Amino acid sequence: MKRFGERDFRLGLALESMSSSPIDSAYSQIKSMRVRGAGRIARAAVSALRTYSEEGRFSTAKDFYLGLSEAGERLKSARPTAVSLPNAVNYVLAAARRNDSKGISTREAVKRILTVCDGFVASSLKAVETIGDYGARRIRDGDVIMTHCNSEAATAVFVTAQKMGRKFEVIATETRPRFQGRITASALARRGIDVSLIPDSAARVYMRKVDFVLVGADAITANGAVVNKIGTSQVALTAHETRARFYVAAETYKLSGTTMTGELVEIEHRSPYELVPRAWLDANKGVRVENPAFDITPPEYVDLIITEKGIFPPQGIVFLMKELYDEPKAE
């Protein structure tokens, strides 16, 4: 499975940096969905902060910290729903804030942030690999699995299961309006995995032959609800109706810690032109087109959440959050 890491993103930055800063380039790529998928978005943002740190010129360590903070805030605004984005950026900024309080030199401050960024990208990729190992053990020979959208973590489960010699079938929904399901189907087919592509609206028709559903997540709330690509909740409802299990594969940096204090996850609404051509909308000015990019699957429709820290029922996510947030921060 091809992994999107720092090297890939830095190449993208290099192609755009002739006309804009690495932060502007990253913002554009994330906002326009040229970089898509919560894990890839997180690594892209951190890699952009690394490039900014490495290539920028700062008169003092304080200037570096303030500039990095401003860059991070801009990146976080690119996609409001993907919790991995602010979590990844905040991870870097928290390290920068600790460094700023120590009065170290500018050179040392930059050096430490480069190390933090490299560590995040490496741990992100390792998390996907670990999730693949955990999830693959849930797949048995002969299983039929439905998936929705394009999830790096879910794909890792399928690929790892294939490497283990498991024989199974994947049914991928096309995932309108951006058709991310086509990306999933193509990737699995290239691996030699038995895969079918169906319309989103056919999920109920095919669910009767499905053993379980496996999807990724853009955010997971404290009560175990799953925020994922629009249409996920309908697939989950159909699975619940037919008593097919519903699994979620997600790295722990997709856990929304702010929901522990009652905050809600903002649902991104994208351009109506992703749904209809501009000419059609101009000719039908009385039609209001809504294009929510994500929906929320309630925890009662979720059986298990597979993370790099282990496998949890949705009711156990709040305890995982508390454990993670109570961990001492490395200096």
C-alpha positions in Angstrom: 0.0 0.0 0.0 1.4 3.3 -1.0 1.8 5.6 2.0 1.6 9.4 1.9 4.4 10.6 4.1 6.5 13.7 4.5 8.5 13.0 1.3 5.4 12.9 -0.9 4.0 16.1 0.6 7.3 17.9 0.4 7.3 17.1 -3.3 3.9 18.7 -3.6 5.1 21.8 -1.7 8.1 22.1 -3.9 5.9 22.2 -7.0 3.8 25.1 -5.6 6.4 27.0 -3.5 7.6 28.9 -6.5 4.4 31.1 -6.2 3.4 30.6 -2.6 4.6 29.8 0.9 4.6 26.1 2.0 1.8 26.9 4.4 -0.3 28.5 1.6 0.4 25.5 -0.6 -0.6 23.1 2.1 -3.7 25.0 2.9 -4.7 25.0 -0.8 -4.0 21.3 -1.2 -6.0 20.3 1.9 -8.9 22.8 1.2 -9.3 21.6 -2.4 -9.1 17.9 -1.4 -6.0 17.3 -3.5 -4.9 15.9 -0.2 -7.7 13.8 1.2 -8.2 11.3 4.0 -7.8 12.3 7.7 -4.5 10.7 8.2 -3.0 12.1 5.1 -4.3 15.5 6.0 -2.7 15.3 9.4 0.7 14.3 7.9 0.4 16.9 5.2 -0.1 19.7 7.8 2.7 18.6 10.0 5.0 18.2 6.9 4.1 21.8 5.9 5.0 23.0 9.4 8.3 21.2 9.1 9.1 22.8 5.8 8.1 26.2 7.2 10.4 25.7 10.1 13.3 24.4 8.1 13.2 26.9 5.3 12.1 30.0 7.2 14.3 32.8 8.6 13.6 33.9 12.1 15.4 36.6 14.1 14.6 35.1 17.5 13.1 32.0 19.0 10.0 34.0 19.9 9.5 35.1 16.3 9.8 31.5 15.3 7.2 30.4 17.8 4.8 33.2 16.9 5.2 32.5 13.2 4.7 28.8 13.6 1.6 29.4 15.7 0.1 31.7 13.0 0.9 29.1 10.3 -0.7 26.4 12.4 -3.9 28.3 12.8 -4.2 28.9 9.1 -3.7 25.2 8.4 -6.4 24.2 10.9 -9.0 26.3 9.1 -8.6 24.4 5.9 -11.0 21.5 6.9 -13.2 22.1 10.0 -14.4 18.5 10.4 -11.3 16.4 10.1 -10.2 16.4 13.8 -6.9 14.9 12.8 -5.9 18.3 11.4 -6.1 20.4 14.5 -4.9 17.5 16.7 -1.8 17.1 14.5 -1.1 20.9 14.4 -1.7 21.3 18.1 0.7 18.5 18.8 3.5 20.5 17.1 2.4 23.8 18.6 2.3 22.3 22.1 6.0 21.3 21.6 6.8 24.7 20.3 5.1 26.3 23.3 7.1 24.2 25.7 10.3 25.1 23.9 9.4 28.8 24.0 9.0 28.7 27.8 12.6 27.4 28.2 14.4 30.3 26.5 16.4 28.2 24.1 18.1 29.5 21.0 16.4 29.9 17.7 18.5 27.2 16.1 17.7 24.8 18.9 14.0 25.6 18.8 13.8 24.9 15.1 15.8 21.7 15.5 13.5 20.4 18.2 10.4 21.1 16.0 11.9 19.3 13.1 12.3 16.2 15.3 8.7 16.5 16.6 7.4 16.7 13.1 9.4 13.7 11.9 8.2 11.8 14.9 4.6 12.6 14.3 4.8 11.4 10.6 6.5 8.2 11.6 4.1 7.4 14.4 1.1 8.2 12.1 2.3 5.7 9.6 3.1 3.1 12.3 -0.4 3.6 13.6 -1.9 2.7 10.3 0.2 -0.4 10.1 -0.8 -1.5 13.6 -4.5 -0.9 12.9 -4.0 -3.1 9.8 -2.7 -5.9 12.0 -5.5 -5.7 14.6 -8.2 -5.4 12.0 -7.0 -8.2 9.8 -7.5 -10.6 12.6 -11.2 -9.9 12.4 -11.5 -11.1 8.8 -12.2 -14.8 8.2 -12.1 -16.8 5.0 -15.2 -16.2 3.0 -16.2 -12.9 4.7 -18.0 -10.3 2.6 -17.1 -6.8 3.9 -18.7 -3.5 2.8 -16.7 -0.2 3.0 -17.6 3.4 2.4 -15.3 6.2 1.2 -11.5 5.8 1.1 -9.9 5.1 4.4 -6.2 4.5 4.7 -6.7 2.6 7.9 -9.5 0.4 6.5 -7.4 -0.3 3.4 -4.5 -1.3 5.6 -6.8 -3.9 7.2 -7.8 -5.4 3.9 -4.2 -5.5 2.6 -2.9 -7.0 5.8 -5.6 -9.7 5.7 -4.7 -10.5 2.2 -1.0 -10.9 3.2 -2.1 -13.3 5.9 -3.7 -15.5 3.2 -7.3 -14.7 4.0 -9.8 -15.0 1.1 -12.6 -12.4 1.3 -14.7 -10.0 -0.8 -15.0 -6.3 -0.4 -18.0 -4.3 -1.6 -17.1 -0.6 -1.9 -19.8 2.1 -2.2 -18.9 4.8 -4.8 -19.3 7.6 -2.2 -20.8 10.5 -4.0 -20.3 13.3 -4.8 -16.5 13.0 -4.9 -16.5 9.2 -5.7 -13.8 8.3 -3.1 -15.1 4.8 -3.3 -13.6 4.5 -6.8 -10.2 5.1 -5.2 -10.7 2.3 -2.7 -11.9 -0.1 -5.3 -9.1 0.6 -7.7 -6.5 0.3 -4.9 -7.9 -3.1 -3.8 -8.2 -4.4 -7.3 -4.5 -3.6 -8.0 -3.7 -5.7 -5.0 -5.7 -8.6 -6.4 -8.4 -8.3 -3.7 -11.9 -9.4 -4.8 -13.8 -6.1 -4.9 -17.1 -4.8 -6.3 -18.2 -1.1 -6.7 -21.8 -0.3 -6.1 -23.9 2.9 -6.0 -24.4 4.4 -2.5 -28.1 3.8 -2.9 -27.6 0.1 -3.4 -26.1 -0.5 0.1 -29.3 -2.0 1.4 -29.7 -4.3 -1.5 -26.2 -5.8 -1.0 -26.1 -5.7 2.8 -27.9 -9.0 3.1 -24.8 -10.8 2.0 -22.4 -8.7 4.1 -20.7 -10.1 7.3 -19.6 -6.7 8.5 -18.9 -3.2 7.5 -15.5 -1.5 7.9 -15.1 2.2 7.5 -12.6 4.9 8.6 -13.3 8.1 10.5 -12.6 11.8 10.4 -13.5 12.2 14.0 -14.7 10.2 17.0 -16.5 11.8 19.8 -16.3 11.1 23.5 -19.5 9.1 23.5 -18.2 6.9 20.6 -20.2 8.5 17.8 -18.3 8.4 14.5 -18.0 11.4 12.1 -17.2 10.2 8.6 -17.9 10.8 5.0 -21.6 11.6 4.2 -23.5 8.4 3.7 -21.7 6.5 6.5 -24.6 6.8 8.9 -27.0 5.4 6.3 -24.7 2.4 5.7 -24.5 1.9 9.5 -28.3 2.1 9.9 -28.7 -0.5 7.1 -26.1 -2.7 8.8 -27.9 -2.4 12.1 -31.2 -3.3 10.5 -29.7 -6.5 9.0 -27.6 -7.3 12.1 -24.3 -7.0 10.2 -21.5 -5.8 12.5 -20.1 -2.3 12.0 -16.4 -1.6 12.6 -14.5 1.6 12.5 -10.7 1.8 11.9 -9.1 5.1 13.1 -5.9 6.4 14.6 -6.2 7.9 18.1 -5.4 11.4 16.8 -8.9 11.3 15.3 -10.4 11.3 18.8 -12.1 14.6 19.5 -11.0 15.6 23.0 -13.0 18.8 22.9 -16.2 16.7 22.9 -15.4 15.6 26.4 -16.3 19.1 27.6 -19.5 19.3 25.5 -18.2 20.9 22.3 -19.7 19.6 19.0 -17.8 18.6 15.9 -18.4 21.1 13.1 -19.8 19.5 10.0 -18.2 20.9 6.8 -20.5 22.0 4.0 -18.9 22.2 0.6 -19.6 23.9 -2.7 -22.9 23.1 -4.4 -21.0 22.8 -7.6 -19.7 19.4 -6.4 -23.2 18.2 -6.9 -24.5 20.1 -9.9 -23.0 22.2 -12.7 -22.9 25.9 -12.4 -25.1 26.3 -15.5 -27.8 24.1 -14.0 -27.8 26.0 -10.7 -28.0 29.3 -12.7 -31.0 28.0 -14.6 -32.7 26.8 -11.4 -32.2 29.7 -9.0 -35.1 28.6 -6.9 -33.3 25.4 -5.9 -31.2 25.4 -2.8 -28.4 22.8 -3.0 -27.0 21.5 0.3 -23.7 19.6 0.3 -22.7 18.4 3.8 -19.4 16.5 3.5 -19.8 14.4 6.7 -22.5 12.8 8.9 -22.5 11.4 12.4 -23.1 7.7 13.1 -24.5 7.2 16.6 -22.6 4.8 18.9 -25.5 2.4 19.2 -24.8 1.5 15.5 -21.1 0.9 16.1 -19.8 -2.4 17.3 -16.0 -1.9 17.6 -13.5 0.9 17.0 -10.1 -0.4 16.0 -7.2 1.9 16.9 -3.4 1.5 17.2 -4.0 1.3 21.0 -6.3 -1.6 20.8 -9.9 -2.4 19.9 -12.7 -0.7 21.9 -16.5 -0.7 22.0 -17.8 2.8 21.4 -18.6 3.2 25.1 -14.9 2.6 25.9 -13.6 5.5 23.8 -14.1 8.1 26.6 -11.8 6.0 28.8 -9.2 5.8 26.1 -9.4 9.6 25.7 -8.9 10.1 29.4 -5.9 7.8 29.3 -4.3 9.6 26.4 -4.9 13.1 27.7 -3.6 12.2 31.1 -0.3 10.9 29.8 2.6 13.0 30.8 3.9 15.2 27.9 7.5 14.4 26.8 9.9 17.3 27.2 
